[in-house]
Amino acid sequence: MATRHFLTLLDLSPEELHYLIQRAITIKNRLRAQGPTYAPFSNRTLAMIFEKSSTRTRVSFETAMAHFGGHALFLSPRDTQLGRGEPIEDTARVLSEMVDIVMIRTFSHAGLETYAGASSVPVINALSDDYHPCQLLADVMTWTELRGSVRGRTAVWIGDGNNMCHSWINAARQFDFQLRVCCPEGYEPRQEILEAAGDRVTLLHDPAQAVVDADLVTTDVWASMGQEEEQARREADFTGFQVTEALLDSAKADALFLHCLPAHRGEEISETLLDDPRAVVWQEAGNRLHAQKALIEFLLLGRVDH
């Protein structure tokens, strides 16, 4: 099989993404009970390159490899030649000779594309400044587990038009649901990403209007990694965009709330929202593990039918 990378949701077909979601659910419900008897990653190594800090990403990828019989290596710029100026392409070629798959959490999406272009082993985007596709696998998995097919349903993104928002837009295209993006003026997602989604995505600026009859509501922190110096200005600009229990009351009675975490209680969400039964963020976080097992399995082995 030719080397496949997963830099955005658009790197896989809608049909392949549907397979991944169903495979992740199977892995969670059936294969987890089998324990170490299923070890498809035996003698396989995942290199994990982190330029941004992480809790969920590192733990989920490292645990995924361990559960399925493989090994994960944690690499930071402080500990590798990347931090001393080695060209990205050279690092990619070297690691391709030594490991089976690479996961990168970084700032520059262009740099990630450069790395993948020189890599002969699969490369996974574990977050860049432009996209966070692995989180969307877990999000759509959670939505599917709890409510069935997401096709034709309506999700609402409230907050910054950031990397998470971009991946939600791509998800609307690939999984065929409607997305309402609701953000303050000046914080819209990139125009070309919006336009490519066509009529699946609607841009709004009023949260109360956006959530009416929605099936799912999601948000993210107002200042992402690298934007900490903008915190005070963003708090002012995002006034009125906090997701609260009262706001969710305007959505459908069985609406779900997702958040990629970490959450800043009292900012983008109310202090108590994560205690609301509509908030399924802990299940969502746990599903990172299962979705990424399915993704690594697919990139290394192709489709599996058990």
Solvent accessible surface area in square Angstrom, and as a share of the most:
residue,aa,sasa,rsa
1,M,154,0.69
2,A,81,0.63
3,T,61,0.35
4,R,65,0.24
5,H,40,0.18
6,F,0,0.00
7,L,19,0.09
8,T,18,0.10
9,L,1,0.00
10,L,75,0.37
11,D,58,0.30
12,L,4,0.02
13,S,46,0.30
14,P,69,0.44
15,E,104,0.47
16,E,27,0.12
17,L,0,0.00
18,H,107,0.48
19,Y,33,0.12
20,L,3,0.01
21,I,5,0.03
22,Q,75,0.33
23,R,11,0.04
24,A,1,0.00
25,I,31,0.16
26,T,39,0.23
27,I,1,0.01
28,K,31,0.13
29,N,100,0.51
30,R,111,0.41
31,L,4,0.02
32,R,133,0.49
33,A,92,0.72
34,Q,77,0.34
35,G,33,0.32
36,P,122,0.77
37,T,114,0.66
38,Y,28,0.11
39,A,43,0.33
40,P,26,0.16
41,F,0,0.00
42,S,58,0.37
43,N,147,0.76
44,R,70,0.25
45,T,27,0.16
46,L,0,0.00
47,A,0,0.00
48,M,0,0.00
49,I,6,0.03
50,F,10,0.04
51,E,73,0.33
52,K,12,0.05
53,S,86,0.56
54,S,37,0.24
55,T,84,0.49
56,R,62,0.22
57,T,3,0.02
58,R,90,0.33
59,V,91,0.52
60,S,9,0.06
61,F,0,0.00
62,E,63,0.28
63,T,40,0.23
64,A,0,0.00
65,M,0,0.00
66,A,67,0.52
67,H,84,0.37
68,F,8,0.03
69,G,36,0.35
70,G,16,0.16
71,H,104,0.46
72,A,13,0.10
73,L,70,0.35
74,F,72,0.30
75,L,37,0.18
76,S,3,0.02
77,P,37,0.23
78,R,206,0.75
79,D,104,0.54
80,T,32,0.19
81,Q,92,0.41
82,L,37,0.18
83,G,47,0.45
84,R,194,0.71
85,G,61,0.59
86,E,57,0.26
87,P,73,0.46
88,I,60,0.31
89,E,62,0.28
90,D,58,0.30
91,T,13,0.07
92,A,1,0.00
93,R,132,0.48
94,V,68,0.39
95,L,23,0.12
96,S,18,0.11
97,E,150,0.67
98,M,141,0.63
99,V,11,0.06
100,D,42,0.22
101,I,0,0.00
102,V,1,0.00
103,M,0,0.00
104,I,10,0.05
105,R,22,0.08
106,T,9,0.05
107,F,88,0.37
108,S,57,0.37
109,H,15,0.07
110,A,67,0.52
111,G,17,0.16
112,L,2,0.01
113,E,91,0.41
114,T,54,0.31
115,Y,5,0.02
116,A,5,0.04
117,G,72,0.69
118,A,20,0.15
119,S,11,0.07
120,S,77,0.50
121,V,18,0.10
122,P,12,0.08
123,V,0,0.00
124,I,0,0.00
125,N,0,0.00
126,A,0,0.00
127,L,12,0.06
128,S,0,0.00
129,D,71,0.37
130,D,36,0.19
131,Y,23,0.09
132,H,8,0.04
133,P,0,0.00
134,C,0,0.00
135,Q,3,0.01
136,L,0,0.00
137,L,1,0.01
138,A,0,0.00
139,D,1,0.00
140,V,1,0.01
141,M,0,0.00
142,T,0,0.00
143,W,0,0.00
144,T,20,0.12
145,E,53,0.24
146,L,62,0.31
147,R,75,0.27
148,G,33,0.32
149,S,79,0.51
150,V,8,0.05
151,R,175,0.64
152,G,60,0.58
153,R,72,0.26
154,T,21,0.12
155,A,0,0.00
156,V,0,0.00
157,W,0,0.00
158,I,0,0.00
159,G,1,0.01
160,D,11,0.05
161,G,11,0.10
162,N,16,0.08
163,N,12,0.06
164,M,3,0.01
165,C,0,0.00
166,H,9,0.04
167,S,1,0.01
168,W,0,0.00
169,I,0,0.00
170,N,3,0.01
171,A,0,0.00
172,A,0,0.00
173,R,69,0.25
174,Q,24,0.10
175,F,23,0.10
176,D,42,0.22
177,F,1,0.00
178,Q,74,0.33
179,L,1,0.00
180,R,58,0.21
181,V,0,0.00
182,C,0,0.00
183,C,0,0.00
184,P,9,0.05
185,E,128,0.57
186,G,67,0.65
187,Y,23,0.09
188,E,60,0.27
189,P,5,0.03
190,R,92,0.34
191,Q,108,0.48
192,E,94,0.42
193,I,10,0.05
194,L,19,0.09
195,E,114,0.51
196,A,56,0.44
197,A,4,0.03
198,G,45,0.43
199,D,128,0.66
200,R,75,0.27
201,V,17,0.10
202,T,65,0.38
203,L,66,0.33
204,L,30,0.15
205,H,69,0.31
206,D,65,0.33
207,P,13,0.08
208,A,60,0.47
209,Q,104,0.46
210,A,0,0.00
211,V,0,0.00
212,V,73,0.42
213,D,85,0.44
214,A,0,0.00
215,D,9,0.05
216,L,0,0.00
217,V,0,0.00
218,T,1,0.01
219,T,1,0.00
220,D,12,0.06
221,V,16,0.09
222,W,15,0.05
223,A,9,0.07
224,S,24,0.16
225,M,67,0.30
226,G,48,0.46
227,Q,45,0.20
228,E,106,0.48
229,E,138,0.62
230,E,42,0.19
231,Q,47,0.21
232,A,82,0.64
233,R,130,0.47
234,R,15,0.05
235,E,70,0.31
236,A,69,0.54
237,D,60,0.31
238,F,0,0.00
239,T,102,0.59
240,G,59,0.57
241,F,18,0.07
242,Q,56,0.25
243,V,0,0.00
244,T,37,0.21
245,E,47,0.21
246,A,74,0.57
247,L,24,0.12
248,L,1,0.00
249,D,97,0.50
250,S,52,0.33
251,A,9,0.07
252,K,85,0.36
253,A,108,0.84
254,D,69,0.36
255,A,1,0.01
256,L,5,0.02
257,F,0,0.00
258,L,0,0.00
259,H,1,0.00
260,C,15,0.09
261,L,20,0.10
262,P,84,0.53
263,A,17,0.13
264,H,71,0.31
265,R,117,0.43
266,G,37,0.35
267,E,40,0.18
268,E,0,0.00
269,I,0,0.00
270,S,16,0.10
271,E,113,0.51
272,T,75,0.44
273,L,0,0.00
274,L,9,0.04
275,D,117,0.61
276,D,22,0.11
277,P,125,0.79
278,R,46,0.17
279,A,12,0.09
280,V,24,0.14
281,V,0,0.00
282,W,147,0.51
283,Q,60,0.27
284,E,1,0.01
285,A,25,0.19
286,G,37,0.36
287,N,0,0.00
288,R,4,0.02
289,L,29,0.15
290,H,7,0.03
291,A,3,0.02
292,Q,0,0.00
293,K,4,0.01
294,A,0,0.00
295,L,0,0.00
296,I,0,0.00
297,E,0,0.00
298,F,7,0.03
299,L,6,0.03
300,L,27,0.14
301,L,73,0.36
302,G,8,0.07
303,R,123,0.45
304,V,22,0.13
305,D,143,0.74
306,H,90,0.40
